[in-house]
Amino acid sequence: MSAKLLSTVAALCLIGTACGGGSDQATAVEDIAPTSEKSGDGDGESSSLGQTDTEVDAGDGDGDGDGDDSATGQIGSSVDRQVAGNLDVAFPPTIEACVVAAVAEDEVLLAGVLDASGFSDLPVDQQVTVVGLALDCADPGALSAYMLETFNQDAAFVVPASVGDCLEAKMTGENRNEVLLGFIAMGQLADGEGDGVPASARGPLIDTLTECFPGDVFADAVMVSAAEDPTLADAFDADCLSTAFDDPSVTAPLWTSVVDNPDLGFEEMDTTTQAAIVGPIAECISFGAAIAASAEADGVTLSDDSIACIDSELADADFLGQILASDGDTGQLDEESIGLAILGCLTSAELESMLGG
């Protein structure tokens, strides 16, 4: 099972959710926001805080003569458009308008957004703030649905709705800032930027991933991968895998490696992490069933006793360990001993059929 796949799942919470999309997807804010354009030349020249002629006009051009609106934090439509463009927002119009309005209420954040060339150009703390605003603007469940839709478009297996619900709860809960900071920093690391996930966010992020991707998700990933090989389709016990991977001590080391290096391949992880993941696979696979499936394709049916014997013999020979150590080089396998162990488990009738006698 590839850590690359799992890191993609983890990084999903950042990619596109509140930061991505591209300026070509941004909707013109004046078409959706409640702010109105008044008289003026429409150039929208910005001051140091982003105020424009349209903002001033919005205050004294409505006929009431108070001129108070310019002091309320409202911004003109041309600046709205600049804020939306600089954030590269890809939200539904209602969320985009809400985010832009919320940015306008924070003078420091507004100045930072207007000065940035894109979302990723913002300081990390302001990125966290903007993502938080987007989450506050979204309807409950919207983030969960978006994440699942995005991942399941290209995923080999369907991620259950419970994963999205858990991630949304973590990203809007008590430790939201640390979790969001962790995802953003990990996304930067995957892009070859930044200094990695800060210590304050590392624990909450690992805990989030460990909790939100329970054993049944890992089991589904293994089962889908196994199904690509007919001889392995029935070799794994899905319930066994789900139970084993539900143990945080099994999956937390993997998520720790992914958080520290999202591009790290499973074979490149330390032996402790590999062993934690390989353990459940070794406990939940029947090599005897795989061999029986191969034999069945040749017209030979193995008994349950023969299958159980093969499982026992290959476990004693650490067959799975040999496979992992061989790194794809079958020449490193002790094929003679393995072959003799398998043949020794067959009945005389099975052996005769298998040898074509």
N, C-alpha and C positions, 0 to 999 in steps of 0.2 A: 504494500500500500504506500502510495507516494505522499511524502510530506508536502510536495508541491501542490497537490490537490487540496490538502487541508489548509495550506496557507492561503490558497485562493478563496476558500470559504471564509477564513478569518478576515482577509482584506476586503471582502465584499462589503462589510459594514462601512468602509470608507469610500470605496470606489463608486462614484455616481450617486450615493445616497444623499449627500448634502453638499457636495463640493464639485461634482463633475458636470459634464454635459457639453461644454463648449459654447461660445458666444452665439453660434448660429442657432442654438436652441432657445436662447433667451427671448422672452416675449416682451415687447415694448411696454414699459410700465404704465405709460399714460393711457394705455388701452384697458388696464385692469385695476389700477389704483384709484382710490377716491380723490386724490389730489387733482385740482383743475388748473388748466392753463389760462392765464389772463393775458392782458396786453403786454407787449414787449417785443424785442427783436428776435427772440427765440434762440439767441446764441448761447445763453446759459453760461456766461463767463463765471468761473468759480472763484470764490474768495478762499481764504485759508481754511475755512470750515465748511466749504462747499455751498455757501449761500449763493443764490443767483438772482438775476433781475426778476425771473419768474416767481421766485419765492417772495420777494418784496411785493410784487404786484398782487400775489395771492392774498396779501394782507390788506392792501389799501385800495384794491380795484374791485371790491365786491359791493361797493355802495354804502357800507356801514360806516366807513370813515375811521374805524378804530385803528387799523394798521397793527392789530395785535398778533396776527397769525405768524408773522416772521419771528416772533419770540417763542413760539410753541414747539419748535423743533421740526416743523413741516419743511419739506424741501420741494423744489420745483421739479417738473416732469423731466427736464433735460438732465438734471442731476440724478433723479430716480433711474433714468435710463443708464447713466454712467455707473451707478452703484450695481445695477443688475448685470451690466456687461462685465464689470470688473470681477464680480463674483462668479461669472460663468454659470449662472443658475440654470438648473434644468428641472425645476419644479412645476407642478401645475400652476396656472396663473394665480389662484387664490393664495397659495403658499408663497409664491414669489413676491406678491404685493405685500404680504404680511412681513416677510423677512426684510424687504427694503424699508418698510415703515419702521420696523424695530431698529434697524441700523441707524436710521435718521434720528432716533431718540438718544443716541449715545454719540456725543460730539467727537470723542477720541476715536471710537471705532469708525465713525463716518469718515473722519480725516484719513485714517489708515486705509480704508477701502478705496477712497477716491485716489489715494496716492499709489495704490498697488496696481500691477499690471495683470493680476489674476488672483484667484483664491490662494493658490500655493505661494504667492509672493507675500502674503500676509504673515506677520509673526505667528508662531504656533499658538500662542495664547488667544490671539484674535480669531484664528481659524476655529479654535474650540468654541469661542463665543458665538461665532456665526452658525456653526453646526447646531449648537444648543438652541439658538433662536429658531432655526429651521424645524427642529424637533418640537419646539413649543408651538409653532405655527401649524404643524401637521395634525390632522385628526388622529385619534387613537387607532392604532392598527395600520395606519398608512405606511409607516416605515417598515413594519414587519412584512406587509404584502409586497412592497417594492423590492425589498431584499430577496425575498423568495422568488419573485418573478424574474429578477435579474439573474440569479444563480441558476434557476431551473431551466433557463433557456438553453444553456450549453452543458449542464451537468449530466454525468452518466447515470446518476440516480436522483430521485426526487427527495429533496430535503423537506422534512415535515414542518407543518406550520408552527409547531411548538418551538422550533429553533428561532424563527423570526420573532415570535412573541417574547422569548427569553432575551434575545439581543436588544429588542426595543425597550424592555423593562430595565435592563442594565444601563442602556444609553440615556434613559430618562429618570433613573433612580437616584439614590443617595450619593453614589460615587460617580455620577455622570461625567463630571469634568475629567476625572482621572481616566475613565474608560475611553472617552472621546479622544483625549490626549494620546492615549496608548495606541488607538487605531490610526490616528493621523500620523504619529511618529513611525509606526510600523509601515504605513504606506510610503512614507518618505524613504525609509530604509530599503524597501523593495525597489524603489526607483533609483537607488544609489545615492540618496541624499540624506542629510541630517546625521545626527550622532546616535541614533538608536532611541529606544523607548526609555524615557526618564525613569529613575528608580521609583518615584512616587506613583507612576502609572503602571509599572511592570506587573506588580502583584495583582491589582484589580483587573488588568487585561487578561492575564493568565487564568485567573479565577473565573472570569466571564466566559472565556472560550471553553474551559474545562466543564463548566456547568451547562452551558448552552448547547454543547455538542455531546449528548449522552451516548451511552453504549449502542443504542439501536441505530444511530447514524453511522458509527464506525462499522457495525455489523452489515448494514446495507451496502456500504462501500466495498467491503470485502466480498460480499455475496455477488454483487454486480460484476466485480473484477473476475471472480472465480467462474461466473457463468459464461465468460468468453471462451473458456476451455471446457469442452464437453466432459472430459474426464474428471474435472473438478466441480462440476455443477452440483453434484450431490455429496461432495466430500466434506463440506463445512456444515456445522450445526449453528444455525442463525441465533437460536435462543442462547446457546452457550457463549457465542461471541458477544451478544448484547449484554449478558450478565457480566462477563469478564471486563468488557470495556467500560462498564458503568462505574468501575472502581477508579476514583480520581488519581490514585497513585500510579495507575497504568497510563492514563492519558496526559496528566499534567506535565511529565517530562517531555512529551512530544510537543505540546503547546509552548513550553518554555523554549525549546529549540526553534520553533517557528517564529516566536516573538523576537528572539534575539537575532535570527537570520531567516527572513521569509523565503529566501531563494535556496536554502540548504536542502539538498536531496536527502532522502531517508538513509541512503547508504553512506552519506557523509556525516551523519550524526554520531555522537559518542556511543560506545557499546552499551552503556547503561540504558540509554533511551531506546536503542534498538531492541534490547532484550525485553524491555517493558512492553513493547508492542508485539514482539514475536511470541512472547509467552502465551498470551491468549490464543493466538493463531495455532500454535503447536498443540494446545490443549483441546482445541475445538475442530481440528481437522482429522479426517480418517483417510490416511494414505491407502489403507486397504480398500476403501470404497472407490478411490480414484483408480487403483489398479483393477478392481473388479469392473469398473465402467469401461476401461480400455480392453479388458478381456471380453466383455460382453459384445463389444464392437466386432470382435473376431469370432463370435459365436460360442464363447465359453462362459458358462455361468459359475461363479464362485459361491461357495456356501458361506453362511454367516460366520461359521467357526473359522473358516479360512481367512475371511476378511479380518476378524478379530485377532487372529494369530499374526497376520501381516502388520497390523497396527502395533502390536506389542513388540515384535521383532525390530521394526523400523524405529520405534521410540527408543529402544535399548541401543540402537546403532546411532542415535542422534541424527537421523536422516535429514530433518529440517535444518539442523545446525550445519550439516555438510553442504546443503544446498546454498545456504546463506554465505558460508565461507567461500564457496566456489566462485561466487560473483558471476555466475553464468558459464563458467568454464567446467563442463561436465567431466573433463579429464582429471579434475581434482577430487571427484567422488570415488569412494571405495566401491566401485561398481561390482566387483567380484563378490565381496562380502554381502552387499545388499541383494544381489541376485540370488545367492545361495540361501539367504534368509527368507526371501519370498518363495522360492521353489520348495523350501522345506516346510512351508505352511500348507501346501496344496495336497489334496487327496490324490491317490494314484489315478483316479479317473480324470480329475481336473488337469493333472500334470500331462497325462496322455493326450487329452484334447488340446491343451495349450501347445504341446510339442508337435501336434499334427499327426500323432500316431494312430 
